[in-house]
Amino acid sequence: MQSPDVPGAQALVRGLDVLLAIGAAPAPMRFSELRAAVDLPKASLHRLLAALQSRGLVRFEEHGKRYSLGSRVFDLARRTLDQSALIRATKPELSRLSRQLKRACCLYVKQGEEVFVLDFEDPDASQSRVVRVWPRLHAESSAPGIALAAEMPAETDVVSGGAAVSQARALGYAIHVGQGTSVAAAVVDSTGYPVGAICCQFDRHSESMEALHEAGRLLREAAARASGNVAVATHDTVIGPQPAETDPSVSVLDTGRDFMGENPVWCDREATLIWLDILAPALRERNLGSGETRRRVLDDLTGGLALTESGKLLLAGRQGIHLFLRETGAATLLFDPEKHKPQNRFNSASVDAQGALWVGTMPVDGSSGSGALYRIGADLSVEVMLPEVVLPKNVGWSLDGREMYLSQGGDARLMAYALDAEGRPGNARLLVQGNADIGRPNGIAVDAEGCIWVAMIGGWSVHRYAPDGTLLRKITLPVPMPTALAFGGRDLGQLFVTSTYLRMPAGYSSVSPQAGNLIVVDPGVTGVPMRRFGL
């Protein structure tokens, strides 16, 4: 449908309609075809065409008697491209990526509900004379459109645009599988507003998801550089030196790679370990008796998991806390205390000795913005325990119940909080300060002797600390980024460790091919029983 005419500019609008009709046609147009397209009287159309030809905007082809765009249009387009700050910023990155990935890489921008290619680079110089045609794509069903939506400011409410947008915010890039598979990352201006997206197309039948995520990390880094602000790349992780050998107490289970394994819990009733793959949302299970491993795809980002007395699971994620029935996959929303914060999601879940659920929140995009720590009672009462936490992990408690342990990824610290008579955290003391060499404290588990086991993300290890923060043991792993821990197995004598490969810098998938797998450690001590939510 054409836009309404601007008063006093009818002739100009008619001329632009003619120019747009010629430019949008798949081939040069005959006069009769053009007249049908713009619905103008013959004499008026002749006058407009003559005016456009006089300015070089339209060219009349004598052979075939057809009209096409004039050279002046292309001169103006080239001048616009030359002057575009966005193109100048992304051109080196497109060139580098196309050579590295051996594929054409494009710069997309958004117009209305569509995205279109503004510039591209082809890795093969012999293709430089080939004219490529990149069709416009619907923004909401394309990788560049999803990547752009994921970087929109929270106040636009675009962050509530579904699981695909949330996943792109969490990853820093978007993957879309349709008729063709593509990966894209957004470029932002100095205010943080998305102005374009770098995109690479793949053959979905020949590329594994691991290869797509590897490309996604490269695109994310390139988009950050093009943005002129390296700090935009909030997902960069520093990985310490790789150990010379893995601790002999460590085994890698054949569970398959998780994109980001998290929050393992031991179900003693079924002799099964249950955990989450957060960023390719799935519920994972491993039955230790049969060795059977399962993966159930979830609808949305889910970061917290807990058992209940009824046998159902509690799943905490982007859209609140749900009661989940494993047999059918049915989910029932219980509550969402941060419904007013669509930019946040739940990231962890733990159950205390009284059967209350402790859950933390964080920004969907993994940035160091503030979340909160909540305690949910068996009667579904909600209380804020810590109003400001930064990338919290699961909560642990001392055996006497007087202290709470919590790591926050924002400052790479594991803290101990004194608990008052009502179980609320008060004064805090530092237990562990992470760094580039040893890694950052992430998920934790408390053993039967009251010591704290910590997954040191980026540090190739899990550590055991005394309650006063003294390092008692270091167990080296074959993966650089362990994420979370849980005691399980017979007599709770095994320590299960989840891991990730999505947060690793580009290239580490080949350095650590076992990253993302479930690991089991013989810790030499037993754990405490996994508590259940008393709903």
C-alpha positions as a printed NumPy array, in Angstrom:
array([[  0.   ,   0.   ,   0.   ],
       [  1.392,   3.417,  -0.979],
       [  1.866,   6.116,   1.625],
       [ -0.479,   9.114,   1.457],
       [  0.669,  12.027,  -0.688],
       [  2.452,  14.939,   0.949],
       [  0.419,  18.141,   0.384],
       [  2.003,  20.349,  -2.268],
       [  4.424,  17.65 ,  -3.413],
       [  2.198,  15.444,  -5.547],
       [  4.378,  15.699,  -8.646],
       [  7.511,  14.83 ,  -6.674],
       [  5.762,  11.862,  -5.062],
       [  4.577,  10.596,  -8.455],
       [  8.107,  10.851,  -9.825],
       [  9.499,   8.95 ,  -6.859],
       [  6.819,   6.275,  -7.332],
       [  8.012,   5.845, -10.917],
       [ 11.646,   5.615,  -9.804],
       [ 10.824,   3.09 ,  -7.076],
       [  8.741,   0.959,  -9.446],
       [ 11.627,   0.753, -11.925],
       [ 14.144,  -0.03 ,  -9.173],
       [ 11.988,  -2.748,  -7.619],
       [ 11.199,  -4.527, -10.886],
       [ 13.107,  -7.773, -11.535],
       [ 13.932,  -6.592, -15.084],
       [ 13.768,  -3.354, -17.139],
       [ 10.145,  -2.334, -17.716],
       [  8.171,  -1.491, -20.833],
       [  6.115,   1.684, -20.79 ],
       [  2.871,  -0.283, -20.529],
       [  4.189,  -2.288, -17.574],
       [  5.347,   0.846, -15.814],
       [  2.052,   2.611, -16.416],
       [  0.162,  -0.341, -14.921],
       [  2.46 ,  -0.341, -11.915],
       [  2.075,   3.358, -11.04 ],
       [ -1.441,   3.948, -12.415],
       [ -0.746,   7.311, -14.087],
       [ -2.151,   8.882, -17.264],
       [  0.011,   8.274, -20.308],
       [  0.93 ,  11.95 , -20.82 ],
       [  1.848,  12.448, -17.14 ],
       [  4.026,   9.356, -17.136],
       [  5.841,  10.503, -20.308],
       [  6.633,  13.875, -18.67 ],
       [  7.886,  12.287, -15.462],
       [ 10.082,   9.834, -17.351],
       [ 11.57 ,  12.652, -19.407],
       [ 12.383,  14.605, -16.241],
       [ 13.99 ,  11.606, -14.601],
       [ 16.007,  10.833, -17.718],
       [ 17.279,  14.425, -17.856],
       [ 18.787,  13.981, -14.374],
       [ 20.328,  10.6  , -15.155],
       [ 18.048,   8.777, -12.74 ],
       [ 16.313,   6.715, -15.426],
       [ 17.767,   5.253, -18.612],
       [ 15.769,   4.333, -21.719],
       [ 17.059,   1.277, -23.548],
       [ 16.402,   1.693, -27.276],
       [ 16.891,  -2.009, -27.805],
       [ 13.772,  -3.527, -26.329],
       [ 12.167,  -0.176, -25.533],
       [ 12.509,  -0.575, -21.79 ],
       [ 13.264,   1.647, -18.799],
       [ 15.889,   0.923, -16.139],
       [ 17.677,   2.842, -13.377],
       [ 20.184,   5.417, -14.615],
       [ 23.874,   5.617, -13.751],
       [ 23.26 ,   8.615, -11.479],
       [ 21.403,   6.351,  -9.031],
       [ 24.426,   4.079,  -8.727],
       [ 26.792,   7.035,  -8.356],
       [ 24.712,   8.333,  -5.479],
       [ 24.544,   4.873,  -3.916],
       [ 28.319,   4.45 ,  -4.096],
       [ 28.833,   7.915,  -2.592],
       [ 26.47 ,   7.024,   0.249],
       [ 28.359,   3.82 ,   0.91 ],
       [ 31.702,   5.606,   0.862],
       [ 30.434,   8.132,   3.411],
       [ 28.804,   5.569,   5.721],
       [ 30.537,   5.407,   9.092],
       [ 28.936,   2.007,   9.651],
       [ 30.44 ,   0.592,   6.46 ],
       [ 33.844,   2.079,   7.202],
       [ 33.764,   0.538,  10.677],
       [ 32.7  ,  -2.926,   9.546],
       [ 34.619,  -3.233,   6.254],
       [ 37.88 ,  -4.531,   7.807],
       [ 35.947,  -6.995,   9.964],
       [ 33.92 ,  -8.297,   7.015],
       [ 37.107,  -8.777,   5.036],
       [ 38.882, -10.598,   7.865],
       [ 35.893, -12.807,   8.699],
       [ 35.244, -13.785,   5.099],
       [ 38.827, -15.007,   4.759],
       [ 38.784, -16.788,   8.12 ],
       [ 35.413, -18.482,   7.653],
       [ 35.879, -18.897,   3.886],
       [ 32.373, -17.578,   3.289],
       [ 30.755, -14.36 ,   2.189],
       [ 30.02 , -12.113,   5.173],
       [ 27.405,  -9.375,   5.006],
       [ 26.487,  -6.18 ,   6.822],
       [ 22.733,  -5.983,   7.375],
       [ 20.691,  -2.982,   8.428],
       [ 17.039,  -2.81 ,   9.396],
       [ 14.276,  -0.968,   7.577],
       [ 10.774,  -1.361,   8.918],
       [ 10.105,  -5.047,   9.476],
       [ 12.889,  -6.181,   7.14 ],
       [ 16.685,  -6.335,   7.043],
       [ 18.767,  -5.927,   3.903],
       [ 22.434,  -6.108,   2.909],
       [ 24.311,  -2.819,   2.892],
       [ 27.767,  -4.265,   2.19 ],
       [ 29.523,  -7.624,   1.91 ],
       [ 32.91 ,  -9.243,   1.425],
       [ 33.618, -12.411,  -0.527],
       [ 36.665, -14.517,   0.439],
       [ 37.41 , -15.479,  -3.151],
       [ 38.911, -12.623,  -5.145],
       [ 37.777, -14.345,  -8.347],
       [ 34.216, -13.618,  -7.276],
       [ 34.772,  -9.856,  -7.175],
       [ 33.187,  -9.368, -10.599],
       [ 30.167, -11.485,  -9.767],
       [ 27.036,  -9.531,  -8.877],
       [ 25.42 , -11.101,  -5.823],
       [ 21.77 , -10.593,  -5.014],
       [ 20.943, -10.695,  -1.314],
       [ 17.17 , -10.793,  -0.741],
       [ 15.517,  -8.777,   1.978],
       [ 14.638, -10.859,   5.03 ],
       [ 11.928, -10.591,   7.641],
       [ 13.682,  -9.232,  10.723],
       [ 11.93 , -11.449,  13.243],
       [ 12.811, -14.653,  11.376],
       [ 16.427, -13.977,  10.435],
       [ 19.704, -14.064,  12.334],
       [ 20.586, -10.388,  11.698],
       [ 17.092,  -9.264,  12.707],
       [ 17.175, -11.32 ,  15.896],
       [ 20.69 , -10.068,  16.718],
       [ 19.528,  -6.461,  16.315],
       [ 16.438,  -7.041,  18.465],
       [ 18.576,  -8.626,  21.181],
       [ 20.621,  -5.433,  21.556],
       [ 17.655,  -3.073,  21.709],
       [ 17.42 ,  -1.057,  24.955],
       [ 15.288,  -2.687,  27.636],
       [ 12.767,   0.137,  27.655],
       [ 11.691,  -0.729,  24.11 ],
       [ 10.29 ,  -4.05 ,  25.41 ],
       [ 11.943,  -5.842,  22.501],
       [ 13.721,  -8.045,  25.046],
       [ 10.43 ,  -9.84 ,  25.617],
       [ 10.349, -10.867,  21.961],
       [ 10.656, -14.57 ,  22.629],
       [ 13.178, -17.281,  23.279],
       [ 15.246, -16.565,  20.152],
       [ 15.863, -12.952,  21.199],
       [ 16.626, -13.974,  24.795],
       [ 19.075, -16.609,  23.619],
       [ 20.801, -14.066,  21.365],
       [ 21.08 , -11.654,  24.299],
       [ 22.63 , -14.387,  26.41 ],
       [ 25.089, -15.482,  23.719],
       [ 25.921, -12.137,  22.151],
       [ 25.019, -13.514,  18.72 ],
       [ 22.036, -15.103,  16.981],
       [ 21.728, -18.399,  15.11 ],
       [ 18.765, -18.956,  12.821],
       [ 18.004, -22.229,  11.067],
       [ 15.453, -22.073,   8.267],
       [ 15.764, -22.475,   4.523],
       [ 19.33 , -21.413,   5.148],
       [ 21.342, -21.27 ,   8.357],
       [ 22.92 , -17.98 ,   9.384],
       [ 24.809, -16.497,  12.312],
       [ 24.835, -12.783,  13.142],
       [ 26.046, -10.315,  15.759],
       [ 24.908,  -6.723,  16.222],
       [ 27.044,  -3.595,  15.827],
       [ 26.096,  -0.777,  18.2  ],
       [ 26.754,   2.964,  18.12 ],
       [ 28.332,   5.067,  20.865],
       [ 25.066,   5.043,  22.843],
       [ 24.785,   1.25 ,  22.719],
       [ 21.95 ,   1.314,  20.155],
       [ 22.111,  -1.421,  17.461],
       [ 22.733,   0.052,  14.003],
       [ 23.683,  -3.   ,  11.947],
       [ 24.533,  -6.696,  12.113],
       [ 27.442,  -8.687,  10.737],
       [ 26.148, -11.965,   9.327],
       [ 27.526, -15.14 ,   7.765],
       [ 25.458, -17.691,   5.823],
       [ 25.985, -21.449,   6.181],
       [ 24.719, -24.654,   4.67 ],
       [ 22.622, -26.125,   7.448],
       [ 23.237, -29.645,   6.177],
       [ 27.006, -29.452,   6.455],
       [ 27.669, -27.397,   9.605],
       [ 27.4  , -28.716,  13.155],
       [ 26.009, -26.584,  15.94 ],
       [ 29.468, -26.462,  17.464],
       [ 30.824, -24.934,  14.241],
       [ 27.995, -22.39 ,  14.204],
       [ 28.701, -21.351,  17.796],
       [ 32.4  , -21.103,  17.025],
       [ 31.535, -18.746,  14.159],
       [ 29.178, -16.876,  16.475],
       [ 31.996, -16.075,  18.866],
       [ 34.109, -14.768,  15.993],
       [ 31.237, -12.597,  14.74 ],
       [ 30.548, -11.305,  18.257],
       [ 34.162, -10.239,  18.682],
       [ 34.216,  -8.642,  15.217],
       [ 30.991,  -6.745,  15.92 ],
       [ 32.442,  -5.465,  19.209],
       [ 35.539,  -4.158,  17.435],
       [ 33.434,  -2.564,  14.728],
       [ 31.348,  -0.873,  17.402],
       [ 34.447,   1.022,  18.433],
       [ 34.026,  -0.125,  22.018],
       [ 35.698,  -3.364,  23.015],
       [ 33.855,  -3.252,  26.339],
       [ 30.68 ,  -4.155,  24.471],
       [ 31.921,  -7.756,  24.393],
       [ 30.66 ,  -8.688,  27.853],
       [ 31.236, -12.397,  27.32 ],
       [ 35.009, -12.456,  26.96 ],
       [ 36.548, -14.925,  29.387],
       [ 40.16 , -15.111,  30.495],
       [ 41.385, -18.697,  30.636],
       [ 44.381, -19.626,  32.752],
       [ 47.277, -21.871,  31.735],
       [ 46.319, -25.405,  30.747],
       [ 47.551, -27.935,  33.33 ],
       [ 50.169, -30.442,  32.222],
       [ 47.91 , -33.359,  33.158],
       [ 44.446, -34.15 ,  34.468],
       [ 43.994, -35.388,  38.033],
       [ 43.727, -39.211,  38.077],
       [ 40.497, -38.993,  40.11 ],
       [ 38.701, -37.419,  37.119],
       [ 36.601, -39.211,  34.478],
       [ 34.627, -37.747,  31.572],
       [ 31.181, -39.289,  31.019],
       [ 29.783, -39.924,  27.553],
       [ 26.852, -37.543,  27.965],
       [ 27.582, -35.388,  24.906],
       [ 28.54 , -31.732,  24.979],
       [ 26.35 , -29.171,  26.695],
       [ 26.511, -25.649,  25.323],
       [ 26.44 , -24.461,  28.948],
       [ 25.873, -27.173,  31.541],
       [ 24.682, -25.888,  34.922],
       [ 22.927, -26.573,  38.228],
       [ 23.3  , -30.379,  38.666],
       [ 21.118, -32.056,  41.312],
       [ 21.211, -35.656,  42.538],
       [ 17.888, -37.492,  42.691],
       [ 18.501, -40.35 ,  45.139],
       [ 15.04 , -41.845,  44.529],
       [ 15.956, -42.636,  40.924],
       [ 19.77 , -42.8  ,  41.145],
       [ 19.804, -40.1  ,  38.481],
       [ 21.761, -36.903,  38.051],
       [ 19.673, -34.09 ,  36.56 ],
       [ 21.138, -30.869,  35.201],
       [ 20.501, -28.067,  32.712],
       [ 21.925, -26.921,  29.423],
       [ 21.124, -23.237,  29.79 ],
       [ 21.802, -21.596,  26.445],
       [ 20.562, -24.405,  24.21 ],
       [ 17.711, -24.848,  26.671],
       [ 17.405, -28.49 ,  27.684],
       [ 16.858, -30.689,  30.719],
       [ 19.613, -33.326,  30.955],
       [ 19.514, -36.649,  32.838],
       [ 21.996, -39.435,  33.501],
       [ 20.874, -42.649,  35.192],
       [ 23.924, -44.098,  36.909],
       [ 22.499, -47.601,  36.988],
       [ 21.677, -48.006,  33.309],
       [ 24.04 , -45.369,  31.958],
       [ 21.148, -43.916,  29.928],
       [ 21.465, -40.212,  29.098],
       [ 18.528, -38.049,  28.077],
       [ 18.008, -34.566,  26.694],
       [ 14.602, -32.856,  26.746],
       [ 14.464, -29.564,  24.866],
       [ 12.942, -26.701,  26.891],
       [ 11.015, -23.771,  25.478],
       [ 13.125, -20.987,  26.962],
       [ 16.339, -20.097,  28.791],
       [ 16.372, -21.994,  32.079],
       [ 19.16 , -21.497,  34.619],
       [ 17.869, -22.906,  37.908],
       [ 16.802, -26.426,  38.892],
       [ 15.597, -27.947,  42.168],
       [ 13.853, -31.106,  43.362],
       [ 10.509, -31.046,  45.188],
       [  8.968, -33.372,  47.731],
       [  6.296, -34.315,  45.184],
       [  8.855, -35.601,  42.704],
       [  8.307, -32.787,  40.259],
       [ 11.041, -30.316,  39.371],
       [ 11.267, -26.592,  39.862],
       [ 12.691, -24.819,  36.813],
       [ 13.744, -21.169,  37.101],
       [ 14.444, -19.198,  33.956],
       [ 13.629, -16.172,  31.843],
       [  9.882, -16.33 ,  32.444],
       [  9.749, -17.082,  36.148],
       [  9.672, -20.262,  38.21 ],
       [  7.729, -23.262,  36.935],
       [  6.67 , -26.616,  38.321],
       [  7.776, -29.175,  35.736],
       [  6.57 , -32.737,  35.2  ],
       [  9.352, -34.752,  33.555],
       [  7.078, -37.514,  32.266],
       [  4.993, -35.192,  30.093],
       [  6.995, -31.989,  29.862],
       [  4.057, -30.019,  31.272],
       [  5.092, -26.786,  33.004],
       [  2.979, -24.719,  35.416],
       [  4.002, -21.151,  36.285],
       [  4.176, -20.656,  40.042],
       [  5.399, -17.068,  40.25 ],
       [  7.68 , -14.506,  38.662],
       [  8.969, -11.953,  41.177],
       [ 10.877, -10.103,  38.44 ],
       [  8.164,  -9.87 ,  35.812],
       [  8.808,  -6.131,  35.809],
       [ 12.421,  -6.775,  34.713],
       [ 12.206,  -8.439,  31.279],
       [ 15.963,  -7.923,  30.857],
       [ 16.655, -10.368,  33.726],
       [ 16.41 , -14.142,  34.133],
       [ 16.826, -16.604,  36.981],
       [ 20.277, -18.103,  37.064],
       [ 20.49 , -20.505,  39.997],
       [ 18.46 , -22.479,  42.519],
       [ 19.23 , -24.084,  45.884],
       [ 17.111, -25.469,  48.729],
       [ 17.943, -24.852,  52.395],
       [ 17.435, -27.097,  55.424],
       [ 13.935, -25.691,  55.979],
       [ 12.857, -26.613,  52.427],
       [ 12.883, -23.017,  51.154],
       [ 14.08 , -22.215,  47.642],
       [ 16.871, -19.67 ,  47.106],
       [ 17.082, -18.253,  43.579],
       [ 19.261, -15.55 ,  42.051],
       [ 18.71 , -13.401,  38.986],
       [ 20.991, -11.793,  36.41 ],
       [ 20.726,  -9.949,  33.072],
       [ 19.809, -12.174,  30.142],
       [ 22.81 , -10.941,  28.141],
       [ 25.295, -12.085,  30.794],
       [ 26.484,  -8.559,  31.533],
       [ 27.437,  -7.496,  35.042],
       [ 24.182,  -5.658,  35.668],
       [ 22.498,  -6.171,  38.998],
       [ 20.174,  -8.985,  39.976],
       [ 18.778, -10.078,  43.321],
       [ 18.708, -13.116,  45.583],
       [ 15.28 , -14.363,  46.677],
       [ 14.023, -16.875,  49.25 ],
       [ 10.781, -18.648,  48.344],
       [  8.944, -20.365,  51.175],
       [  6.944, -23.586,  50.904],
       [  3.815, -21.389,  51.033],
       [  5.172, -19.501,  47.959],
       [  5.967, -16.406,  50.016],
       [  8.714, -14.362,  48.382],
       [ 11.382, -12.42 ,  50.278],
       [ 14.397, -10.523,  48.945],
       [ 17.516, -11.741,  50.746],
       [ 20.066,  -9.615,  48.868],
       [ 18.65 ,  -6.75 ,  46.771],
       [ 21.781,  -6.391,  44.633],
       [ 23.877,  -9.316,  43.45 ],
       [ 26.017,  -9.554,  40.311],
       [ 25.886, -12.824,  38.364],
       [ 25.03 , -15.022,  41.381],
       [ 25.495, -18.782,  41.431],
       [ 23.88 , -21.416,  43.637],
       [ 23.797, -20.876,  47.403],
       [ 25.472, -23.196,  49.923],
       [ 25.283, -23.332,  53.722],
       [ 27.587, -24.274,  56.563],
       [ 26.673, -27.483,  58.371],
       [ 25.525, -25.558,  61.459],
       [ 23.344, -23.266,  59.35 ],
       [ 25.013, -20.109,  60.607],
       [ 26.633, -19.059,  57.334],
       [ 25.609, -18.858,  53.69 ],
       [ 28.092, -19.185,  50.83 ],
       [ 27.562, -17.388,  47.521],
       [ 29.815, -16.618,  44.555],
       [ 29.138, -13.64 ,  42.306],
       [ 30.724, -13.665,  38.872],
       [ 30.827,  -9.889,  38.625],
       [ 33.712,  -9.546,  41.096],
       [ 35.083, -13.13 ,  40.944],
       [ 34.58 , -13.624,  44.685],
       [ 33.195, -16.346,  46.901],
       [ 31.679, -14.764,  50.014],
       [ 30.435, -16.116,  53.339],
       [ 27.438, -14.308,  54.888],
       [ 26.51 , -14.555,  58.551],
       [ 22.843, -15.548,  58.973],
       [ 20.612, -14.08 ,  61.669],
       [ 18.015, -15.973,  63.686],
       [ 15.502, -15.704,  60.816],
       [ 18.046, -16.995,  58.291],
       [ 18.659, -13.658,  56.598],
       [ 22.203, -12.84 ,  55.411],
       [ 24.11 , -10.088,  57.192],
       [ 27.813,  -9.326,  57.454],
       [ 29.948, -10.822,  54.681],
       [ 33.542, -12.002,  54.617],
       [ 35.742, -12.948,  51.668],
       [ 36.515, -16.64 ,  51.262],
       [ 38.074, -16.808,  47.776],
       [ 39.23 , -14.109,  45.366],
       [ 39.506, -15.394,  41.826],
       [ 41.98 , -14.177,  39.224],
       [ 43.252, -14.954,  35.719],
       [ 45.576, -17.695,  36.961],
       [ 43.284, -19.761,  39.188],
       [ 39.947, -18.883,  37.544],
       [ 36.782, -17.387,  39.008],
       [ 34.605, -19.068,  41.679],
       [ 31.383, -20.308,  40.087],
       [ 29.104, -23.109,  41.299],
       [ 29.667, -24.615,  44.752],
       [ 28.872, -27.715,  46.821],
       [ 29.387, -28.386,  50.546],
       [ 30.696, -31.78 ,  51.686],
       [ 29.928, -33.77 ,  54.84 ],
       [ 32.954, -32.259,  56.607],
       [ 31.715, -28.72 ,  56.044],
       [ 34.255, -27.825,  53.349],
       [ 33.303, -25.944,  50.179],
       [ 33.996, -27.327,  46.714],
       [ 34.177, -24.64 ,  44.029],
       [ 34.104, -24.855,  40.224],
       [ 36.845, -22.454,  39.097],
       [ 35.634, -21.259,  35.717],
       [ 38.555, -20.426,  33.457],
       [ 40.903, -22.249,  35.838],
       [ 40.759, -25.869,  34.559],
       [ 39.958, -27.104,  38.079],
       [ 37.728, -27.534,  41.097],
       [ 39.028, -26.424,  44.506],
       [ 38.2  , -27.566,  48.017],
       [ 38.293, -24.853,  50.67 ],
       [ 38.033, -24.965,  54.437],
       [ 35.308, -22.748,  55.969],
       [ 37.992, -20.142,  56.731],
       [ 39.015, -19.945,  53.05 ],
       [ 42.146, -22.108,  53.228],
       [ 42.761, -24.042,  50.007],
       [ 42.833, -27.748,  50.895],
       [ 42.89 , -29.428,  47.489],
       [ 43.019, -28.615,  43.78 ],
       [ 41.755, -31.14 ,  41.209],
       [ 42.798, -30.398,  37.637],
       [ 40.3  , -31.06 ,  34.855],
       [ 40.505, -31.634,  31.086],
       [ 38.143, -28.664,  30.541],
       [ 38.928, -24.997,  31.209],
       [ 35.468, -23.858,  32.267],
       [ 33.738, -26.007,  34.89 ],
       [ 30.468, -24.398,  35.894],
       [ 28.698, -26.181,  38.758],
       [ 28.969, -29.111,  41.195],
       [ 26.817, -31.682,  42.971],
       [ 27.557, -34.686,  45.164],
       [ 25.783, -37.88 ,  44.144],
       [ 26.107, -41.567,  43.465],
       [ 26.277, -44.329,  46.054],
       [ 26.673, -42.854,  49.549],
       [ 27.094, -39.426,  47.913],
       [ 30.721, -40.315,  47.283],
       [ 31.025, -38.865,  43.763],
       [ 31.321, -35.231,  42.717],
       [ 29.661, -34.363,  39.408],
       [ 30.915, -31.336,  37.478],
       [ 29.141, -29.598,  34.6  ],
       [ 31.044, -27.498,  32.081],
       [ 30.661, -25.2  ,  29.093],
       [ 32.365, -24.47 ,  25.829],
       [ 30.282, -21.487,  24.709],
       [ 32.115, -18.973,  26.89 ],
       [ 35.524, -20.154,  25.745],
       [ 37.5  , -17.837,  23.451],
       [ 37.527, -18.8  ,  19.794],
       [ 39.806, -21.743,  19.067],
       [ 39.497, -23.461,  22.438],
       [ 37.076, -26.08 ,  21.136],
       [ 40.029, -27.83 ,  19.525],
       [ 42.279, -27.26 ,  22.559],
       [ 39.656, -28.783,  24.869],
       [ 37.38 , -31.09 ,  22.842],
       [ 35.83 , -32.483,  26.045],
       [ 34.579, -29.074,  27.174],
       [ 30.837, -29.161,  27.689],
       [ 30.766, -32.787,  28.855],
       [ 29.721, -33.988,  32.299],
       [ 32.679, -34.914,  34.517],
       [ 32.773, -37.126,  37.601],
       [ 35.419, -36.816,  40.323],
       [ 36.351, -39.194,  43.136],
       [ 36.706, -36.541,  45.864],
       [ 37.656, -38.785,  48.758],
       [ 34.828, -37.369,  50.891],
       [ 31.046, -37.583,  50.795],
       [ 28.495, -34.845,  50.306],
       [ 25.331, -33.87 ,  52.158],
       [ 21.936, -35.103,  50.876],
       [ 20.26 , -32.964,  48.235],
       [ 17.382, -31.064,  49.851],
       [ 13.932, -30.819,  48.275],
       [ 11.596, -27.847,  48.049],
       [  8.728, -28.375,  50.487],
       [  5.873, -27.363,  48.15 ]])
